[in-house]
Structures are given as structure tokens and as C-alpha cells.
Amino acid sequence: MCLCIYIYAQTLSINEVDSPPLIKGYCEEDPSEECFTISISQFMNSNAKIADIIKSKESGKAYIQFTVSEKGEVINVRSRSKFPTIARVAEDAIKELKIAEPAMLNEQPVAITYTLPFKFRSLELGNNSARISGDGDFANITDVNEVATPPEFRGYETGIRNIVDRYKYDLRMKLRQMSYDDKQIDLLKISLIIEENGEISRKLVIHPKRKLQNIVKTEVDRIVIEQAAKNKNGENEKVLISYDFSN
């Protein structure tokens, strides 16, 4: 009788295992390499703080390397890029990755190391996870939380909590009425650029599902700005508003 014990001292690549790690909430019923690759891309699109990259005006790529241990822990996260904000945002997102099950080899849990390219183009998003319209740029822009007086939305009372928290709550309720659950809604991100004249010059909707993207884009198109944001001197200010439905 032979008792065989497999010991793997080094981490492996995704191509060397029988099944890759399963990401919580993504493809948990499909332990395939293809599904893992799709899942990690969807996770990044939904969890990376896109607003930070927009404000930095960076456009480029970062390579993020990380290890999923045999215990299912995400460790040794590091990045390589000449774009510091994109690298930081990608690292921060990966550190939030939750693993349902580690990679398996010969029915044993093993550690794998994975390298992920993460790209962001501030002026052009050419993938199915985003809908973008308008040609507003990111020059001389202020985050809406930093202005003296935020813009006013038609149908909403004045105040930052109304145009951010209340609008986000109302949109969530509309999507729930359309039979979308919170798990799906939490993947949604929206960014708006509102010019000094009150025009919404750029609208960005990010979600892995195209149908929900289109629904949200229609809702965002209905926003009417009654009054532009103002600085402490009472002058109109160009602002960025970002909605992250995961928090």
C-alpha cells in the first residue's frame, strides 16, 4: 500500500494546475481557466477606483502580479508601470479580491502566481464593460466633494448628499424594480463631468452587463443640471461626480 503525498514548494502558473482559483461571486460553478480570466477582468472593471485615474489624467497600462495561496489568500501584490495612479488603483483593487476556493492540482490546494495587464484610456474606453459619451476633457477639473457649492440636479434639493447619496439610492431602487438584485447593482460605476455652464460634457457608465449599462445610460441622460457648481468666490466650477455602487 502506497500513501502518496504531493508537496509543491513553489507557486505555479495558471497553466500548470487542474483548476484555477474561484473568485467569490464570479463563475463559482465553472472552474475553468477561461472563466477565471473573464472573472478577474469583470472584477477589476467593477472594483478599480476609476475616478482616481480620471483625476490623475493618466492613460496607459499596468501589470499587476499577485499570488493566490493554497489557503485562498491574495498575497504578494505588486505592480509594474510608468503610470503610478493606474498601478496604485489596480493594486488596491486586487487586494480586495475574495477567493472562494484556491487552485487545485491532483486534488490538492496549491498556490499560483498570476500576472494581470490592466489598461485605462481616459479618452477612449473600447471594451464591453463601459459606455461612454461626450468629449469633455479632464483639464482643470475639481472633485464635486471639494467645491463650495455642488451643482443642482432638477428634481433634487440642493446639497452634496442629495446629488450623490440620494441620486444613487433612487437609481438603485429603480434597478431593483426592474428585477436587478443588489449583487448586480453593486458592480455599477458612473462618472459625470459637469462644465462651468452646467452642461454634462462626459458620461461614463461601467458594468459587465451590456443590458444594464444601456438602462443606466438612459437614466443618466435624463439628468438636468439647474445650476453649475461654484467655488468659494461664487464662480462656476467644472466638476467630476463619481458614483460607486459597491459602497
N, C-alpha and C positions, 0 to 999 in steps of 0.2 A: 504494500500500500504506500502510495506516494502523496505526501501533502505538499502541494506546490504553492509557494508564496511569491508574489511578484512585488518587487521593490523598484520604484522609479525615483532615482536620486535627483534627476534633473527635470525641469519643466519641459513639456513637449509643445509642438505646434499643433494647430487645429487639424492639420492633415494627418497627424500621427495617432489620433485617438479614434475609438469606435463611435463615440458620440460627443459632441461639444457641450459646453455648459448650457443650461437652460436659464434664460433671463426671466425673472418674475414678471408675469403679466404679458409676456410675448411668446407665442409659439410653444407653450409648455407641453403641448401634446405632440409636437413634431421635433424630435431630437436629431435634426439634420443640419449639416454644415450650411446649406443654403438658407434655412430658416434662421439660423444664428446670425448670419451675415445681414439678412433683412432686418432682423430684430434689433441689432446693435445700431443700424442706421436710423431706424424709427425712434429708438430711444434717444439718440443724440439730437435728432431734429426736434424732439419734444421737450428735452431737458436742458439743452445748452441755452445759456442766457444771451440770446441773440441781441437784445437791446444793448448790452455792454459792447458787443462788436460793432454795432451800428454807430454808437457814440465815439468809438475809437477811430472810425473811418478806415479800418483795415480791410483789405480784400486779399485772401490768399489761402494757404493750406498749412495744416499742422499734422504731424504724425504722432499719434498717441500710442505708447506701448504700455501694456499692463498685464498682470498675471492674475488668473483666477486659480486660487489654491485648491488643493484636494478637499478642503473644508468648505469651499464655495465663497471664500473671501476674496475681494478685489484688492490686490496689493501691488506694490512697486509701480505705481503710476508715474510715468514720465513722458515728456513731450520733446519734440524737435521741430523748431520752426523759427523763421526770422520775424514772425508776427506775434509779439508777446501776448496781446489780448486774446487772439484766437487760440493760442496754445493754452492760456490760463482757463478760458471758458471751457475748452474741450476737456482739460484735466479735471476741472471741478465737476463737470457732468459725469465723467466716468467714475469718479469717486462715489457718486450716488447710486451707481449700478447695483441692483439687488439680484443675487443669483439663487434660483430655485433649487438647482442641482448642479454639482460640479461635472467636469468632463469625466468620461468613463473609458477605461481600456482594460480588456479582459475581465470585465465585471468588477473592476476596482476603480475607485475615485482617484483621479490624477490631476496634477496642476498643469495648466497650459499658459503659454505666453502668446499674446495676440497683439498685432500692430494694426492700428486703425487710421486711415487717412481721413481727416476732417477738413472740408473745404467750405469757405464762405466768400461769396461775392456780394459786396454791399450794393452794387448797382444792377446785379443780374443774378436771379436765382433760377436755374434751369433744371429743376427736378420736380417730381410729382408730389413732393411734400409741402410745396409752397405755392401760394398765389400772390402775385404782386402786381400793382397797377400804379400808374403815375410816374413822373420823372423827377420828383423832388429830390434834392441832394441833402447831404448831411453837414454842410458847412454852416458854421455859426448857429448851432442848434443847442438848446437847453433842455434838460430833462424837465418834464412837467412838475415834478416834485420840488424843483429848485426855483420856480418863478414866484413872484409876489402874488400874482392873481392868475389862476388857471383859466383856460378857455371855458366858455359856457356852451353846453350842448342843449339844443332845443328839446324841451320836454323834461329837463332836469334842473333842479335847483343849483345855484352857484356853490362851488366848493369842490375841492380836490376829491373828497370821498364820494361825491355824487357821480363825477365823470369817470372815476376809476372803479371804486368798490361797487357802487350801485349799478353802474352800467354792466360790469362783469357779472354781477348777481342776476340782473334782468336777462342777460343773454343766456346764462346758464339755465334759467327757468324756461326760456323759450325752447332751448335744445332738449331739455327734459320732456317738454310737451310733445316734441317730435320723436320721442322714444329713444333718445340717446341717453345712456347712463353716465354717471359721474366718472367712471373709469375711462370712457371715451372722451368726455369733455375735458378731463384733466390734461390731455395731450395737446390742447389748443393753445396757440400763442398768436397775439395780434400786435402789430406796431403801426402807429399813425404819425405822420409828420404834418403838423398844422402850421401854416405860414403866418407871417405877421398880419396879413389881410384876412385871416380866418379860413383860407382855403385849405382843404386837406389835399396836400400835393403828393402824398405817397401812402399807400395802404399795403400792408404785408400780413397775410394770413398763413399760418403754418399748422398743418395737421397731416398725419399719414394717410387719412382717408379723403379722397378727392371729393366725394359727395358732400361730406361735412364742410370741407373747405368752401365749396361753392355756396352752400347755405349761409355760412358765416360771412362770406364776401358780400352777399346780397344784403345781409343785415348791416354790415359796416357801411355799405354805400348809402344807407338811409340816414346816417348821422349828418345833422346840420349844425354848423357852428354859428351861434348867435353873436359871440364876442370872442375875439382873439385873446390869447394870454398877454399879460402885461408884466413888465419888470417893476422894480421899486420906484422908478421915476415916472411910472404911468405910461411908458412907451410900449407899443405892441412888441411881442416877443415870439420868435419861432421856436416851437417846442416839439419834443418827441414824447408820445404816450405809448407805453408798453403794457400789455395785458398778458400775464402768465397764469393760466387757469389751474396750474398744479399747486398753487398756494393761495 
